[in-house]
Amino acid sequence: MSIKQLFATIGLGGLLLTLAGCNLEKEVDVVLPAYTPELVVECYLQAGQVPRLTVVESGAYLPTATGTDQPTITLPTATTPTLGIGINGITIQVPVNVTVRLTLPNGQVVPLLFAPGIDPATRKVFTHIGTAPLAMQPGQRFALDVRDTRNHHVTGTAIVPSFIPIDTVRYEFNGVSGPDRRANILTRWTDPAATADYYYLLLNKISEPNDEIGDYLLNDQLFNGQTYTAPTTYRFMPGDTMVATLYHLEQAHYNFQQSVLGAVSANGNPFAQPARIRSTVQGGLGVFAVLVADRRTVILR
């Protein structure tokens, strides 16, 4: 039998299995290009809350093998003014030479002090904090200026979105009794007709406020000016106390969140296109936005 006849007989699948039996494995050392760190900023402003901001330095995607899972700390030096916190080969660099200024809608400049801590409500780490709660109205603009002593300079602006209330939050059970009984949740709100609007709907248990068990990123292209109902699948347990939070987003914040979802989906997928984060800031990476939300609580009885 000729080679051509053999290929026609076994087909592509058989050929791949035949080749798989050969020892074609070969290690290849890939030389990665040098990476230049950037400042990474995360700052969400809320009415009535003291402003907090987190700033770190970005690093290479692949960790450096250390041979230990014990946490390591690298203290700042004159040439490297960052606090390095590492575990499992991944090191987070926290710069200690960053100056942060927040400009209020009235033009007043408010410094955010370097005072690392943990937000008691969200349990999220922050590096800089203000001194007084913020007051804000829809349409007002805030500005952010972040810079260090090594010529990194990040700027951004954020506009206060309008408040869009939730009309109703209701639930339905699947009609099954016993351990397979589950409920879905339907969140309903009315979209303004005069504008393009963007939303982030978050569902979580009141006992676990930081565990996201349902989140939805939406725009109003298909329901502009209409009442919209966002349903879930039947996956919630009887007796759960659920909180639905509806955020009204700026378009830039929506694009950022969408790019984050794309990056998470592409991570580790060899067939996916690389996904770059669409930051809302200039001169670095990250997000600066104002959070405006309505919340409703429902008990699944």
Residue pairs with C-beta under 8 A, 6 or more apart in sequence:
1 9
7 15
10 18
32 60
32 62
35 59
35 60
37 57
37 58
37 59
37 93
38 57
38 58
38 152
38 284
38 285
39 55
39 56
39 57
39 58
39 95
39 98
39 146
39 148
39 152
39 154
39 283
39 284
39 285
39 286
40 55
40 56
40 57
40 58
40 284
40 285
40 286
41 53
41 54
41 55
41 144
41 146
41 154
41 156
41 281
41 284
41 285
41 286
41 287
41 288
42 53
42 54
42 55
42 286
42 287
43 51
43 52
43 53
43 54
43 144
43 286
43 287
43 288
43 289
44 287
44 289
44 290
44 291
45 51
45 134
45 136
45 142
45 158
45 289
45 290
45 291
46 134
46 290
46 291
46 292
47 134
47 135
47 136
47 292
48 133
48 134
48 135
49 133
49 134
50 129
50 130
50 131
50 132
50 133
50 134
51 102
51 110
51 112
51 129
51 130
51 134
52 112
52 119
52 126
52 128
52 129
52 130
53 100
53 112
53 126
53 127
53 128
53 129
53 144
53 146
54 124
54 125
54 126
54 127
54 128
55 94
55 95
55 98
55 100
55 127
55 128
55 146
55 154
56 92
56 93
56 94
56 95
56 127
57 82
57 93
57 94
57 95
58 285
59 90
59 91
59 92
59 93
63 88
63 89
63 90
64 89
64 91
65 89
66 72
66 86
66 88
66 89
69 87
69 88
70 87
71 85
71 86
71 87
72 84
72 85
72 86
72 87
72 91
73 83
73 84
73 85
73 86
74 82
74 83
74 84
74 85
74 86
74 91
75 83
75 84
76 82
76 83
76 96
76 97
81 95
81 96
81 97
81 148
81 149
81 150
82 93
82 94
82 95
82 96
83 93
83 94
83 95
83 96
84 91
84 92
84 93
84 94
85 91
85 92
85 94
86 92
94 116
94 127
95 148
96 114
97 148
97 149
97 150
98 114
98 127
98 128
98 146
98 147
98 148
99 111
99 146
99 147
99 148
100 111
100 112
100 114
100 128
100 144
100 145
100 146
101 109
101 110
101 111
101 112
101 144
101 145
101 146
102 109
102 110
102 111
102 112
102 130
102 142
102 143
102 144
102 145
103 109
103 110
103 142
103 143
103 144
103 145
104 110
104 134
104 142
105 136
105 137
105 140
105 141
105 142
110 130
110 131
110 132
111 130
112 128
112 129
112 130
113 128
113 129
113 130
113 131
114 127
114 128
115 127
115 128
115 129
116 125
116 126
116 127
117 125
117 126
117 129
118 124
118 125
118 126
119 125
119 126
121 209
122 209
122 210
123 210
136 142
136 160
136 290
137 160
138 160
138 161
138 162
138 163
138 292
139 159
139 160
139 162
140 159
140 160
141 157
141 158
141 159
141 160
142 157
142 158
142 159
142 160
142 290
143 155
143 156
143 157
144 154
144 155
144 156
144 157
144 158
144 281
144 288
145 153
145 154
145 155
146 152
146 153
146 154
146 155
146 281
146 284
147 153
147 154
152 283
152 284
153 283
153 284
154 281
154 282
154 283
154 284
154 286
155 281
155 282
155 283
156 280
156 281
156 282
156 288
157 288
158 250
158 253
158 280
158 288
158 289
158 290
159 250
159 290
160 290
160 292
161 248
161 249
161 250
161 290
161 292
162 192
162 248
162 292
163 248
163 292
163 294
164 189
164 190
164 191
164 192
164 197
164 199
164 246
164 248
164 294
165 189
165 294
166 187
166 188
166 189
166 244
166 246
166 294
166 295
166 296
167 188
167 189
167 190
167 227
168 186
168 187
168 188
168 296
169 185
169 186
169 187
169 188
169 242
169 244
169 296
169 297
169 298
170 185
170 186
170 188
170 298
171 183
171 184
171 185
171 186
171 236
171 242
171 298
171 300
172 183
172 184
172 186
173 181
173 182
173 183
173 234
173 238
174 180
174 181
174 182
174 183
174 184
174 234
176 182
181 238
182 234
182 235
182 236
182 237
182 238
183 234
183 236
183 237
183 238
183 240
183 300
184 231
184 232
184 233
184 234
184 235
184 236
185 203
185 214
185 231
185 232
185 236
185 242
185 244
185 298
186 229
186 230
186 231
186 232
187 201
187 203
187 229
187 230
187 244
187 246
187 296
188 227
188 228
188 229
188 230
189 227
189 228
189 246
189 294
190 226
190 227
190 228
191 197
191 220
191 223
191 224
191 225
191 226
191 227
191 228
192 225
193 224
193 225
194 225
196 219
196 220
196 221
196 224
196 251
197 219
197 220
197 224
197 248
198 218
198 219
198 220
198 248
198 249
198 250
198 251
198 253
198 254
199 216
199 217
199 218
199 219
199 220
199 246
199 247
199 248
199 249
200 215
200 216
200 217
200 218
200 246
200 247
200 249
200 254
200 257
201 214
201 215
201 216
201 218
201 230
201 244
201 245
201 246
201 247
202 212
202 214
202 215
202 244
202 245
202 247
203 212
203 213
203 214
203 215
203 232
203 242
203 243
203 244
203 245
204 210
204 211
204 212
204 213
204 214
204 242
204 243
204 245
205 211
205 213
205 240
205 241
205 242
205 243
206 241
206 242
206 243
206 297
207 241
209 243
214 232
216 230
217 254
217 257
217 258
217 261
218 228
218 230
219 254
220 228
236 242
236 300
237 300
238 300
238 301
239 299
239 300
239 301
240 299
240 300
241 297
241 298
241 299
241 300
242 297
242 298
242 299
242 300
243 295
243 296
243 297
244 295
244 296
244 297
244 298
245 293
245 294
245 295
246 293
246 294
246 295
247 291
247 292
247 293
248 292
248 293
249 257
249 289
250 280
250 289
250 290
252 280
252 289
253 280
253 287
253 289
255 278
255 280
256 277
256 278
256 279
256 280
256 287
256 289
258 278
259 275
259 276
259 277
259 278
260 277
262 275
263 275
263 276
263 277
265 272
265 275
266 272
266 273
266 274
266 275
277 285
279 285
279 286
279 287
280 286
280 287
280 288
280 289
281 287
281 288
